[in-house]
Amino acid sequence: MALVYDLADPQELQGFVRTAFGEEERNQFVLSQFLPNLNIDEIEYRINRGTLRDQDAAFVRSWDTESPIGNRQGVERMLGELPPISKKIRLGEEERLRLRALERGNNNQLVDAIFNDAANMARAVAARIEMFRGEALWAGSLTINENGVNQTIPFGRAAGHTNVAPGILWSSTGTAVPIQDEQAWTTTYTDANGVAPAVALTSTRVINYLLLNAQYRSMAAQNGITPAFLSVTGLNQIRATFGLPPIVKYDVKVRVNGTATRVIPDDKFIYLPPAGEPLGRTFFGTTAEALELVGAQQIGIDQAPGMVAVVEKTFDPVATWTKAAAVALPVLVNPDLSFSADVA
């Protein structure tokens, strides 16, 4: 295959797919809020684990004495490779000839088809990255086993923050005691991090169990009457009374081999930190496709890191291919700022 530049302007195409990617992250793939993107001109990430926002408290000193010396945080250096993620789609002979019949002497229909395909391929790459983010948050690690890539990436999250289970599963709505469960979990979280969790991320299924939970409903009783179920607003009001973080619903699914698949299993209950606490990043490196565009002077070197889209041609048979590609991986820099429980 050979890259071609005369059908879709590479500068315009890059801006288009990156805008499409950003819209997906704002509207659907929202885990980027907790593992925000960072472009690096590399194919490896290097991080210091344990670099929290707050330093140890300062000390009082005597007048005219030297200030106590602080130490830089970071107890462990981690590095690893960013895997390539890409997808392409073919516009074949017949499709192109049919488009040509509609073109009336110009390439507008073909160009529109390329841009539509580029947006769809960008969404496919965004979906795979969101799956990585979800797995990192609920499992505390990543396992890759596809297309000849076999790799396990442990982020070192504490055992007490991973696959924690309540004494009684919350699906037992008449007997489960989720408030006591969470009081213990938030204590564990706060003792480890010095800050309380800001968000509890979970599925509609788990939320419905809590809305029907006898313990929660008893807290909402008035004049001796216990409601049959709560509203989400009422649930979060009771949670606030006990110092528990508000619940945020997350039910995102992506298609994997034609099957709708949850990014996060629906039995998980995940604590996430306040804004500004460095849980982690989603690193985006520089793709080989981007280097080809730079070498052909189609984009600047400063535009190389991040998502890219290219148009390729084959001649036997004649076909136009549109591909979106990234070199990317989410990494938990401070894994204990996340906490995952199996509650149902």
N, C-alpha and C positions, 0 to 999 in steps of 0.2 A: 504494500500500500504506500501511497505517497500523499503527503499533506498538500492541500490546495487552498489558495487564498483568494481566488477570483469569484467564488460563489457567495461567500459571507465574509465581510470585513472582520479580521481577527480581533481588532480592538473592540469593535461593537459587540462581537459574539462573547468576548470575555466579560464585558460589563453586563450583558444580558443574563448569562448563566449565573454570575455571582449575585445579581439582584434576585433571580429566581431562587437561588439557594438561601439567601437571606430571608426572603419572604416565607419559605418553608419553615425556617427556624423560628421566626416570630409567631407564626400562626399555628403550626402543628408540632414541629420537633423542638419543643421548648426546653429540653434538657440542656441546651446550650446556655441557658441562664445560669446553670450551676457549674458547667464545664465550658467556659467561653472559649471561642476560637482564638488562636494565636498563630500567625504566619511566621515561619522561620525559613531561611534560605538553606535548608539542610534536608537530609533524609533520616536524621537521628534526633532524638530528644535527649536533653541532659537536664536533670532537675536535682535540687536538694530537698529531700524529704524532711518534713518537720519544720519548715519555715512558716511560722504562724505570724499573724498580723501584729500581735502585741509582744513587746520585749518584756523581760523580767522587770519588776518595779525598780526605780532608781533608789539610791540611798542618801540619807542625810550625811553631810560632811562638815568638818570644822572649817572656819574661815581660813583662807590662804592655804588650803591643802588641795592636792590633786583630785580631780574628779575620778570616781571609781570607773574602771574600764569595763565596757560591755562586751559581750561575746556575740558573734554572729550565729544565728540559728542555722539549723541544718545538720542533722545527725547522720544522714546517709545520702550518698551520691548515687543516683540512678541514671542509667542511660539505656537506650534501646532503639530499634529501628522502627520507622514509620512504614507501614505496608502500603503498596499501591492499591487503590480502589477505583474501578472504572467500569463503564458499561457503554456499549455502542449499539447502534441500530442501523439497518440497511435500507436504503432507498434503491430498489432494483430497476432493471431495464423497463419493465412494463409500467411501473408506477411513474418513472420519470417521463416516459413517452406520453402517458395520459396527462401528466401535468403540462407537458409541452403543448398539447393540443389546446390547453386553456390559456396559455401564456400570451398569445397575440403579439409575438415578437419580442418579449422580454423574459427575464428570469424571476419575476416577482413571485410566482407560485412556488418555484423551486426553493427560493431563498426563504419564503415563509415556512415551507416544510422543514428546512434545515433548522430554523430557529425553534420551531415547535418540538422537533426531535431533541434539540439541545436542552430545552427546558425539561423534557421528560427524563432524559438521561441524568441531568443534574439532580432532579428529585430522587432518582434511584440511588445515586451516590449519597445524597443527604440521608436517605432512609437507612442505608447501611451504617453510616456514622452514628445515627441516633440509636441503632441497635447496640453498637459498641458502648455508647454512653450509658444506656439502660443497664447493660450487663455489668459494667464497672460499678454502678451504684448499688445494684442488688446483690451481686456476687462478691464484690471487692477484688475482682480479678477479671482477666479476659482469657477466653480460650478460643483459638482460631483453628479451624480444621476444614478448609475449603480450597479447592483448586491447587492442591499440592502444598499449601501452607499449613504447617502444624506447629502451633506455638501456644504456650501458656504463659501469661504475664501476671504474676501475683503482685499486688500493690502493697501487701503487708498490713492489711487492716487487722486490727485485734480480733481474736476469736470471739470476744464478748460483744463485738459490734456486727457480727455476721451470722445469718441464719438463726437468730435468737427466736425462741418459741415461748409463748405464754403458757402458764400452768394449765389453763383451759382454753382451747381454741375459740376464737371469737365467733365462729359459726354456731357455737352453742349459745344462742342469744339469751337464754334464760338463766344461765349459770356463770358465764364468763365475767371476769372483773377487769375490763380493759383499763380503767382508771388506775388501779393499783399496779397493773403491768407497766403502764407508761410512766408512772411515777418512779418506778425502779429503773426503767430504761433511760429516762431523761437525767436521772442522777448519774448513771454510768457515763452518759454522753458529756455532761457538764464537768464531771470530775476529770475526764480525759482531756477536755479541750479548753476549759475555763470559760466557755460560753455555752448557752443553752441552744438547742436546735430551734430554727426559725420556722421550719415547714415540715409537715408530715405528708408525704406523697403516697397516695394509694389509689386503688381501683374503686369503681362504683360498687362492685361486689362487697368489698370490705366496708365501705361507707354504709351500705344498706344494713349490714350486720350491726353496725354501731347505732344506726337509727332505730333499730328494733331491740337493742340491748336493754335488759331489765335494769341493770345498774344505772345506765344513763337515764332511762325513762323515769326511774324513781327520783332522780335529781330534779326532774321537771314537774313533779306532782304539785298540784295546787288544790287546796280545799279538800284534801283526801282523794283527789281523782288523779290517777296516773294515765298519761296519754298512751295511746296504743303505739305511737311511733313519734319520732322527733323530726324536725326540719334540720337541714344542714346548718342553717343559721343558729338554731337552738343548740345543736350539738357543739358548735364552735364556741358559743357563749359559755356553756358548761365547762368546756375544755379550758377556756381562758381563766375561769374561776380557780381551776386547779394548776394553773401555770403550764398547761400543755400547749404545744404549738398548733396553729390552725391547720386543718386538713385541706389539702389541695388534690383535686381529682386528676388522675392521669390514666387514660384508657387507650393510648395511641397504639395502633396496629399498622404493620407494613406487610406487604405481600412477599412471601418467600417461596419460590418455586410454585407460584400460583395460589398459595394458601395464606389467608390473613393470619398474621402471627403477632402476638403481643410483644412490644418492646420490653415491658416489665411484666412478669407473671402476676396474675390477679390475686394471688394470696400474699403479696409482699406489702410491707408497711415500712417506709423509708424516712429517716430523719435527714434533713439537709441543713446547712449552716446559714447564718445571716449573710446578707450581701456584704462583700468586702473580705470575708474570711476565705483564704486561698485553698479551697477544696482541691482544685485541679484545673487542668486546661485541656482543650482539644487542639493538638498541634497539627498544623498544616505545613507540609514541606513543599519542595519544588519538584514537579513532575518532569519526566523526560520529554513529554509533549511540550511543556512550557519552554524548556531549553531549546527545542526545535524552533518554536516561534521567536524566541529571542535571537537565535542564530540567523533566522531569516529576516530579522529586523522588523517583525510584525508587531511585537510588543516590547516594552522596555524591561530591563533586568529587574527593576523594582516591582514589576507586575507579575513576575514569575511565580512566587510562592502563592499557594492557595488553589482553589478549584479552577480548572481550565476546560475549555471545549475546543475541539478541532474538527475539521472536515477532511476526510480522506477519500481517495478514489482507487478503484480497481478497474481493470480493463478486460478481464476474461473470467467471468462475464462482467460487462460494464455495470458498475454500481457506485453509488455515493454513500459513504458511511459518516455518521455524526456520532462523535464520542465525547463523553464527559469523564474527566479523570481527576483524582486527587491522591496525594500521599498524606495520610492522616491517621491519627489515633488519639483517643482521649486517655489522659493519664491522671490518676489520683495522686496529687502532690502530698496532701495530708489526709490519708485515707480514713483516719478516725473521725474526721469531720462528717463522715457519713455513717449511717447505722441502719441495718436491715433486719427486719423480723419476719418470720413466716407465721401468719396469724390465723389462717383459715385452712 
